[in-house]
Amino acid sequence: MSAPAPPRERSRDDLPHEEGAHATLGELPDEDLSSMLTIRAFELALLDLFDRGMLNGTTHTCLGQEYVPVALEGLLAAGDHVFSNHRGHGHYLARHRDPEGLLAEITGRRGAVCGGVGGSQHIRRDRYLSTGVQGESLPVACGVALHLKRTEPGALACVYVGDGTFGEGAVYEALNIASLWDLPLLVVVENNGIAQSTPLAANMAGSIAGRAAAFAVGHRLVDTVDVAAIRRELEPAVRAVRQGRPLVVEFATHRLGPHSKGDDTRSARDIAQARAADWYPRYAAAVPERFARLDAAARAHIAAVTADVIARELS
C-alpha cells in the first residue's frame, strides 16, 4: 500500500485576505499618502507616454503595489541598502522622492539619474540599486549585508523580489548564506500571484513560507493594504533583522496592470479581483476630502514633471 501524499502547502489563493472595504484603515500621514498617490500618478503617466508613442522599449509598472515600498520605507533608515527589481519605480520613488530624475532616466533626457544608460530597470543612486535580472540582487545583497554587519552594525540590506523570482537558484543560495552567517537581510516578496504570465499555482510547489523555513529563515505574511498596520506589525521584526536575524516578508498583493506595458494574459475575472482589492479606492473612501486634495496635487505635480522632462534635450 502506497504512503499517503504529504499535505499540500498553501498557494497564494489560499492566503487570508482582509475584508476589503469593511476593514478600517489606520491613520496615515499626508506625506505617506502623497507618496503612494505620486507613485500611482507616475506609473499612469508612463503608460500614457507609451500610448502617445513618446517612449521606447518596455516598462513594468507597480500599479496596485505602491503601498508596499511606502510602508517599508517608514521602517528603513538612511544607512540601509535597498535592492530593487524590474518593477521598481515605486521602490525608487518611495526611497528618493525623485520623479524628475527617474522620468529623465527612463526617457534618456538631461537630468537622468544614471545618465540615461540604465533606463527603467537598472538604477543606481547612493545606497539604492535595481536590476532587471531575476534573483541577481539577492547574492549581492548578502555581500552588502555581511559588510554592514562588520562595519555598520544596525544597518540592513532590503531586497524586493516577486513571487516568480523564487524560481531562481540564487535565491536559495542567498537564503542559505544569510541564515548560516546571521546576516541583516530583509527579503520583501511582492507576491502578486503571477510570474509574468504564469499563475503561482502553476510554477511554485509548496509555499514561500515553506521555502524560507527550509533555511531556518523567519517569514511574515502581510495581507493588508493598511500602511499603519503593516508598520506596527513589522517594526519589531525589522529591528530583529538589524541584529542579524534574516527575514522574508511576503506581501499578498495585486498587480493591476499587465506584466509589461501591454501583455496581460489574465482573465477578466482575475483583473476584476485585483482591482477590487486595490488600496486606492479604500483610502479614497476612508479620508475622502484629504484624499481628493492630495491626489489632485500628486497628479498635477507629475503632469508638470512630465511636461518639463519631455521638453528637455536627450542626455
C-alpha positions as CSV (number, residue, x, y, z in Angstrom):
1,M,0.0,0.0,0.0
2,S,1.5,3.3,-1.0
3,A,2.2,6.0,1.5
4,P,-0.3,8.9,1.7
5,A,0.6,12.0,-0.2
6,P,2.0,14.8,2.0
7,P,-0.4,17.7,2.8
8,R,-0.4,20.4,0.1
9,E,1.1,23.6,1.2
10,R,-0.9,26.7,0.6
11,S,-0.9,28.5,-2.7
12,R,-1.4,32.2,-2.9
13,D,-5.1,31.7,-3.4
14,D,-5.3,30.0,0.0
15,L,-3.8,33.0,1.8
16,P,-6.1,35.0,4.0
17,H,-7.1,38.5,2.9
18,E,-8.6,41.3,4.8
19,E,-12.3,42.0,4.2
20,G,-12.0,44.7,1.6
21,A,-13.7,48.0,2.2
22,H,-15.1,46.7,5.5
23,A,-11.7,46.8,7.2
24,T,-10.9,50.1,8.9
25,L,-7.7,51.8,7.8
26,G,-5.2,53.3,10.3
27,E,-4.3,56.9,10.2
28,L,-1.7,57.7,7.6
29,P,0.3,61.0,7.5
30,D,-0.1,63.2,4.4
31,E,3.5,62.6,3.4
32,D,2.9,58.8,3.1
33,L,-0.4,59.0,1.3
34,S,1.0,61.6,-1.0
35,S,3.9,59.3,-1.8
36,M,1.6,56.5,-2.7
37,L,-0.5,58.8,-4.9
38,T,2.6,60.2,-6.6
39,I,3.8,56.7,-7.5
40,R,0.3,55.9,-8.9
41,A,0.3,59.1,-10.9
42,F,3.8,58.5,-12.2
43,E,3.1,55.0,-13.4
44,L,-0.1,56.2,-15.2
45,A,1.9,59.0,-16.8
46,L,4.4,56.4,-18.1
47,L,1.6,54.3,-19.7
48,D,0.2,57.5,-21.3
49,L,3.6,58.3,-22.8
50,F,3.8,54.9,-24.3
51,D,0.3,55.2,-25.7
52,R,1.4,58.5,-27.3
53,G,4.4,56.9,-28.8
54,M,6.8,59.0,-26.7
55,L,8.7,56.2,-25.0
56,N,10.7,53.3,-26.4
57,G,11.4,49.8,-25.0
58,T,9.3,48.5,-22.2
59,T,8.4,49.2,-18.6
60,H,6.9,47.3,-15.7
61,T,4.5,49.4,-13.6
62,C,3.8,48.7,-9.9
63,L,0.1,49.8,-10.1
64,G,-1.6,48.2,-7.2
65,Q,1.6,47.6,-5.2
66,E,2.5,51.2,-4.4
67,Y,1.7,50.8,-0.7
68,V,4.4,48.2,-0.2
69,P,7.5,50.3,-0.6
70,V,5.9,53.3,1.2
71,A,5.1,51.1,4.2
72,L,8.6,49.6,4.2
73,E,10.3,53.0,3.8
74,G,8.9,54.1,7.1
75,L,10.9,51.2,8.7
76,L,14.1,51.8,6.9
77,A,17.0,54.1,7.8
78,A,19.2,56.3,5.6
79,G,22.1,53.9,6.2
80,D,20.2,50.9,4.9
81,H,20.8,49.5,1.4
82,V,17.8,48.9,-0.9
83,F,17.9,46.5,-3.8
84,S,15.1,46.6,-6.3
85,N,14.0,44.7,-9.4
86,H,12.4,45.2,-12.8
87,R,9.2,46.5,-11.3
88,G,10.9,49.1,-9.2
89,H,9.7,52.6,-9.9
90,G,7.7,52.6,-6.7
91,H,10.7,51.4,-4.7
92,Y,12.9,54.2,-6.1
93,L,10.2,56.9,-5.6
94,A,9.5,55.8,-2.0
95,R,13.2,56.0,-1.3
96,H,14.3,59.1,-3.1
97,R,11.1,61.1,-3.9
98,D,12.7,62.0,-7.3
99,P,10.2,61.6,-10.2
100,E,12.1,64.1,-12.3
101,G,15.3,62.1,-12.2
102,L,13.6,58.8,-12.8
103,L,11.5,60.0,-15.7
104,A,14.6,61.6,-17.2
105,E,16.3,58.3,-16.9
106,I,13.5,56.3,-18.5
107,T,13.3,58.8,-21.4
108,G,17.0,59.3,-21.7
109,R,17.0,63.1,-21.1
110,R,19.0,65.7,-19.3
111,G,18.9,65.2,-15.5
112,A,18.7,61.4,-15.7
113,V,19.7,59.5,-12.5
114,C,22.2,57.4,-14.4
115,G,22.8,59.5,-17.4
116,G,20.1,57.7,-19.4
117,V,22.0,54.4,-19.7
118,G,20.0,52.5,-17.1
119,G,16.5,53.1,-18.3
120,S,13.5,51.8,-16.5
121,Q,15.1,48.8,-14.7
122,H,18.7,49.5,-13.9
123,I,19.1,52.4,-11.5
124,R,21.9,53.1,-9.0
125,R,21.8,56.0,-6.6
126,D,23.5,56.2,-3.2
127,R,22.5,53.0,-1.4
128,Y,19.9,52.0,-3.9
129,L,20.3,49.6,-6.8
130,S,17.8,48.0,-9.2
131,T,18.3,45.3,-11.8
132,G,16.1,43.5,-14.3
133,V,17.9,40.2,-13.9
134,Q,15.7,37.9,-11.7
135,G,17.4,36.9,-8.5
136,E,20.6,38.8,-9.2
137,S,20.2,41.2,-6.3
138,L,20.0,38.7,-3.5
139,P,23.5,37.4,-3.6
140,V,24.8,40.9,-3.9
141,A,22.6,42.0,-1.0
142,C,24.1,39.2,1.1
143,G,27.6,40.5,0.4
144,V,26.4,44.0,1.4
145,A,24.7,42.7,4.5
146,L,27.9,40.9,5.5
147,H,29.8,44.2,5.0
148,L,27.2,46.1,7.1
149,K,27.4,43.5,9.9
150,R,31.2,44.0,10.1
151,T,31.4,47.8,9.6
152,E,28.0,49.4,10.3
153,P,26.2,47.3,12.9
154,G,22.4,48.0,13.0
155,A,22.1,48.7,9.2
156,L,20.4,46.2,6.9
157,A,20.1,45.2,3.3
158,C,16.5,45.2,2.0
159,V,15.7,43.3,-1.2
160,Y,12.5,43.5,-3.2
161,V,11.6,40.4,-5.3
162,G,8.5,38.9,-6.8
163,D,7.0,35.5,-6.3
164,G,8.3,34.5,-9.8
165,T,11.9,35.1,-8.6
166,F,11.5,32.3,-6.1
167,G,12.2,30.0,-9.1
168,E,15.8,31.2,-9.2
169,G,18.5,29.2,-7.6
170,A,20.4,32.3,-6.5
171,V,17.5,33.0,-4.1
172,Y,18.2,29.8,-2.1
173,E,22.0,30.2,-2.2
174,A,21.4,33.7,-0.7
175,L,18.9,32.5,2.0
176,N,21.3,29.7,2.9
177,I,24.2,32.1,3.4
178,A,22.1,34.7,5.2
179,S,20.9,32.1,7.7
180,L,24.3,30.5,8.3
181,W,26.0,33.8,8.8
182,D,23.2,35.6,10.7
183,L,23.1,38.5,8.1
184,P,20.9,41.6,8.5
185,L,19.0,40.7,5.3
186,L,15.3,41.7,4.7
187,V,13.7,39.9,1.7
188,V,10.4,41.5,0.7
189,V,8.4,39.3,-1.6
190,E,5.7,41.1,-3.5
191,N,3.5,38.1,-4.2
192,N,1.0,39.3,-6.8
193,G,0.2,35.7,-7.8
194,I,1.5,35.7,-11.3
195,A,5.0,35.4,-12.7
196,Q,4.9,37.4,-15.9
197,S,2.0,35.3,-17.4
198,T,2.2,32.1,-15.3
199,P,-0.1,31.8,-12.2
200,L,1.7,31.0,-8.9
201,A,-0.1,27.6,-8.6
202,A,1.4,26.5,-11.9
203,N,5.0,27.5,-11.1
204,M,5.6,27.0,-7.4
205,A,5.4,23.8,-5.4
206,G,4.9,24.4,-1.7
207,S,4.9,28.0,-0.5
208,I,7.2,30.9,0.1
209,A,6.8,30.4,3.9
210,G,7.9,26.7,3.5
211,R,10.9,27.6,1.4
212,A,12.1,30.2,4.0
213,A,11.6,27.7,6.8
214,A,13.8,25.2,4.9
215,F,16.7,27.6,5.7
216,A,15.6,28.4,9.2
217,V,14.7,31.9,8.0
218,G,11.8,33.7,9.5
219,H,8.7,34.5,7.5
220,R,5.9,37.1,8.0
221,L,2.8,37.3,5.8
222,V,1.2,40.7,5.2
223,D,-2.3,40.5,3.8
224,T,-3.5,44.1,4.3
225,V,-3.1,47.4,2.4
226,D,-3.2,49.3,5.7
227,V,0.2,51.1,5.8
228,A,-0.1,52.0,9.5
229,A,-1.0,48.4,10.4
230,I,1.9,47.0,8.3
231,R,4.4,49.2,10.1
232,R,3.1,48.2,13.5
233,E,3.3,44.5,12.7
234,L,6.7,44.6,11.0
235,E,8.6,47.1,13.2
236,P,9.7,44.5,15.8
237,A,10.7,42.0,13.1
238,V,12.7,44.6,11.2
239,R,14.5,45.5,14.5
240,A,15.5,41.8,14.8
241,V,16.8,41.8,11.2
242,R,19.2,44.6,12.2
243,Q,20.6,42.3,14.9
244,G,21.3,39.5,12.4
245,R,18.1,37.6,12.1
246,P,17.3,37.4,8.3
247,L,13.6,37.6,7.4
248,V,11.3,37.0,4.5
249,V,8.3,39.3,4.4
250,E,5.6,38.2,2.0
251,F,3.0,40.7,0.8
252,A,-0.1,39.1,-0.6
253,T,-0.6,41.9,-3.1
254,H,-2.1,42.5,-6.6
255,R,-0.8,43.8,-9.9
256,L,-3.4,45.9,-11.6
257,G,-1.7,46.3,-14.9
258,P,0.0,43.8,-17.3
259,H,3.4,42.3,-16.8
260,S,4.9,45.0,-19.0
261,K,3.0,47.8,-20.8
262,G,0.7,45.6,-22.8
263,D,1.0,41.9,-22.3
264,D,-1.7,40.9,-19.9
265,T,-2.8,37.3,-20.2
266,R,-5.1,37.2,-17.1
267,S,-8.8,36.6,-17.3
268,A,-11.3,39.4,-16.9
269,R,-12.3,37.8,-13.5
270,D,-8.7,37.9,-12.3
271,I,-8.2,41.5,-13.3
272,A,-11.5,42.4,-11.6
273,Q,-10.4,40.7,-8.4
274,A,-7.2,42.7,-8.4
275,R,-9.0,45.9,-8.9
276,A,-11.4,45.1,-6.1
277,A,-8.5,44.7,-3.7
278,D,-6.8,47.9,-4.7
279,W,-5.7,50.3,-2.0
280,Y,-6.6,53.4,-3.9
281,P,-10.5,53.3,-3.5
282,R,-10.0,52.1,0.1
283,Y,-8.2,55.2,1.1
284,A,-10.4,57.4,-1.1
285,A,-13.4,56.2,0.9
286,A,-11.7,56.4,4.3
287,V,-10.5,60.0,4.0
288,P,-12.4,61.5,1.0
289,E,-11.6,65.2,1.3
290,R,-7.9,64.7,2.3
291,F,-7.5,62.0,-0.4
292,A,-9.0,64.2,-3.1
293,R,-6.7,67.1,-2.2
294,L,-3.5,65.0,-2.1
295,D,-4.5,63.1,-5.3
296,A,-5.1,66.2,-7.2
297,A,-1.8,67.6,-6.0
298,A,0.1,64.4,-7.0
299,R,-1.4,64.3,-10.4
300,A,-0.7,68.0,-11.0
301,H,2.9,67.5,-9.9
302,I,3.5,64.5,-12.1
303,A,1.9,66.3,-15.1
304,A,4.3,69.3,-14.6
305,V,7.2,66.9,-14.2
306,T,6.3,65.1,-17.4
307,A,5.9,68.3,-19.4
308,D,9.2,69.6,-18.1
309,V,11.2,66.4,-18.7
310,I,9.8,65.6,-22.1
311,A,10.8,69.1,-23.3
312,R,14.5,68.5,-22.3
313,E,17.2,67.6,-24.7
314,L,18.4,64.0,-24.9
315,S,21.2,63.1,-22.5
